[in-house]
Amino acid sequence: MRKLILPLIPLMLLSCGTDLTDFSGFWVEKEKENDRVIIKKNGDNYLVENRGKKYPAQIKDDLLEVSAELPMKATIDENNILIIGGKEYIRIEKSKTYKFVEFENCALVDNFYINFKDIKENFGANHRNNKYGGIELCVDDANGSPIPNPEYVGKEFIIRWDMKKVKVANPIEPWKSFWVEQPRITYLKLKE
């Protein structure tokens, strides 16, 4: 028994000094999912992105210390919830409104289509209302027809959408139109 315990002591001491908490990831505010925090490893430290600004951060005493305008500390509780600045955040994988998706295609056929893999919604009907975050998913070919931007085809994005009413022409009587709810992209970011 003594032979078994002695080799385990250095291993236990080593593990006590090592922080296994992984702050890295894409986090969304738990209740309304209306705020986002992206935390990335930056060497031995971290980089925290929130509301378009980036802040350096480092682990001290099992807390993530963020060097922002008002320095703050973050922790991850036993339910894998990030607590920072008095708010609770969940990982995007647990989100109801954000998804990791792969961009597939955009085209003008009978309507304008913007499609992502494994999402049945077509975001083309709300093209003018979509928020692309500066990303040009579709470009025009030599004939002026929209095609998928080769730079983004097959790339993974973080996307959020809601439903918005748009006016569409009646396919049988084009001089008449009606209102329908169509999906609208409210957040789009290339997953890095």
C-alpha positions in Angstrom: 0.0 0.0 0.0 2.8 2.4 0.9 4.5 1.7 -2.5 1.3 2.8 -4.2 0.8 6.0 -2.3 4.4 7.4 -2.6 4.3 7.8 -6.4 0.9 9.5 -6.2 2.1 12.3 -3.8 4.2 14.3 -6.4 1.3 13.9 -8.9 -1.2 15.3 -6.4 1.1 18.2 -5.5 1.6 19.0 -9.2 -2.1 19.0 -9.9 -2.8 21.3 -7.0 -0.7 24.0 -8.5 -2.2 23.7 -12.0 -5.5 25.5 -12.9 -7.7 23.3 -15.0 -10.4 25.9 -15.6 -10.8 26.7 -19.3 -12.2 30.2 -19.8 -11.7 30.0 -23.6 -14.9 30.1 -25.7 -17.8 32.0 -26.9 -20.2 33.0 -24.1 -23.7 34.6 -24.2 -25.6 36.2 -21.4 -27.7 33.5 -19.7 -31.1 35.1 -19.4 -31.8 37.2 -22.5 -28.7 36.0 -24.6 -28.3 39.7 -25.6 -24.6 40.2 -24.6 -21.6 38.3 -25.8 -18.1 37.6 -24.5 -15.4 35.9 -26.5 -12.4 34.6 -24.5 -9.3 33.3 -26.3 -6.0 32.0 -25.1 -3.2 34.4 -25.7 0.0 32.5 -24.9 -0.2 31.9 -21.1 -2.8 34.6 -20.7 -6.2 35.4 -22.3 -7.8 38.0 -24.5 -11.4 39.0 -23.6 -13.6 40.6 -26.3 -16.8 42.3 -25.4 -18.9 44.9 -27.3 -16.2 45.4 -29.9 -13.3 46.0 -27.5 -10.5 43.6 -26.5 -8.9 43.4 -23.1 -5.9 41.4 -21.8 -6.6 39.0 -18.9 -4.7 36.5 -16.8 -5.4 33.8 -14.2 -4.7 34.8 -10.6 -5.9 32.7 -7.6 -8.2 30.7 -9.9 -9.9 33.8 -11.1 -9.7 35.4 -14.6 -8.6 39.0 -14.0 -9.6 41.3 -16.9 -7.8 44.5 -17.4 -10.7 46.7 -18.6 -11.5 50.4 -17.9 -12.8 49.1 -14.6 -10.8 45.9 -13.9 -13.0 42.9 -13.1 -12.7 39.3 -12.1 -14.4 36.3 -13.6 -15.0 32.8 -12.5 -16.7 29.6 -13.7 -19.1 28.0 -11.3 -19.8 24.3 -10.8 -22.5 24.5 -13.5 -20.0 25.8 -16.1 -21.5 29.3 -16.0 -19.1 32.2 -16.4 -19.7 35.0 -13.9 -18.2 38.3 -14.9 -19.2 41.9 -14.0 -22.2 40.6 -12.0 -23.6 38.8 -15.1 -23.9 35.1 -15.8 -22.9 33.7 -19.2 -23.4 30.3 -20.7 -21.3 28.7 -23.5 -22.7 29.1 -27.0 -23.3 25.3 -27.2 -26.0 25.7 -24.5 -27.6 28.8 -26.2 -31.1 28.8 -27.7 -30.5 31.6 -30.1 -26.8 31.3 -31.2 -25.4 28.5 -33.4 -22.1 27.5 -35.0 -22.9 27.0 -38.7 -21.1 26.5 -42.0 -21.9 28.9 -44.8 -23.0 27.1 -48.0 -24.6 29.2 -50.7 -26.3 32.3 -51.9 -28.1 32.7 -55.2 -30.9 34.5 -57.0 -33.4 31.9 -58.4 -37.1 32.6 -57.9 -36.1 34.5 -54.8 -32.8 35.5 -53.2 -31.3 32.7 -51.1 -28.7 32.7 -48.4 -28.1 29.2 -46.8 -26.1 27.7 -44.0 -25.6 24.0 -43.5 -28.1 22.3 -41.2 -30.3 25.3 -41.0 -33.6 25.1 -42.9 -34.2 28.9 -42.9 -33.5 31.0 -45.9 -32.0 34.4 -44.9 -32.3 35.9 -48.4 -35.8 37.3 -48.1 -34.6 39.6 -45.3 -31.3 40.3 -47.1 -31.7 44.1 -46.6 -32.5 43.7 -42.9 -29.7 41.2 -42.1 -26.7 42.4 -40.0 -23.6 40.8 -41.5 -21.0 42.5 -39.3 -19.0 43.7 -42.2 -18.9 40.2 -43.8 -19.7 40.0 -47.5 -21.3 36.5 -47.8 -22.4 37.1 -51.4 -20.6 38.8 -54.3 -21.6 39.4 -57.9 -20.3 37.3 -60.8 -19.3 38.8 -64.2 -23.0 38.9 -65.2 -24.0 40.8 -62.0 -25.7 37.8 -60.4 -25.1 37.0 -56.7 -22.9 34.0 -56.0 -21.4 32.8 -52.7 -18.1 34.6 -51.7 -15.4 31.9 -52.2 -13.6 33.3 -49.2 -16.4 32.2 -46.9 -17.9 29.0 -48.5 -17.4 26.2 -46.0 -16.2 28.5 -43.2 -17.8 28.2 -39.8 -19.7 31.2 -38.4 -21.4 32.2 -35.2 -24.9 33.2 -36.1 -28.0 34.5 -34.3 -31.3 35.3 -36.0 -34.9 36.3 -35.2 -38.1 36.6 -37.3 -39.1 39.9 -39.0 -42.0 40.6 -41.2 -41.3 41.5 -44.9 -43.5 42.4 -47.8 -43.4 39.9 -50.6 -45.0 39.8 -54.0 -47.7 37.3 -54.7 -46.2 34.7 -57.1 -49.6 34.4 -58.9 -50.6 38.0 -58.9 -47.3 40.0 -58.8 -49.1 43.4 -58.5 -50.3 42.2 -55.1 -48.2 41.8 -52.1 -48.5 40.4 -48.5 -46.6 40.3 -45.3 -44.8 37.2 -44.1 -42.3 36.5 -41.3 -38.9 35.6 -42.5 -35.6 34.9 -40.6 -33.3 37.8 -40.2 -29.6 37.6 -39.2 -29.0 39.8 -36.1 -25.4 38.7 -35.4 -22.8 37.1 -37.7 -19.1 36.5 -36.9 -16.5 34.3 -38.5 -15.4 31.6 -36.0 -11.7 32.0 -35.6 
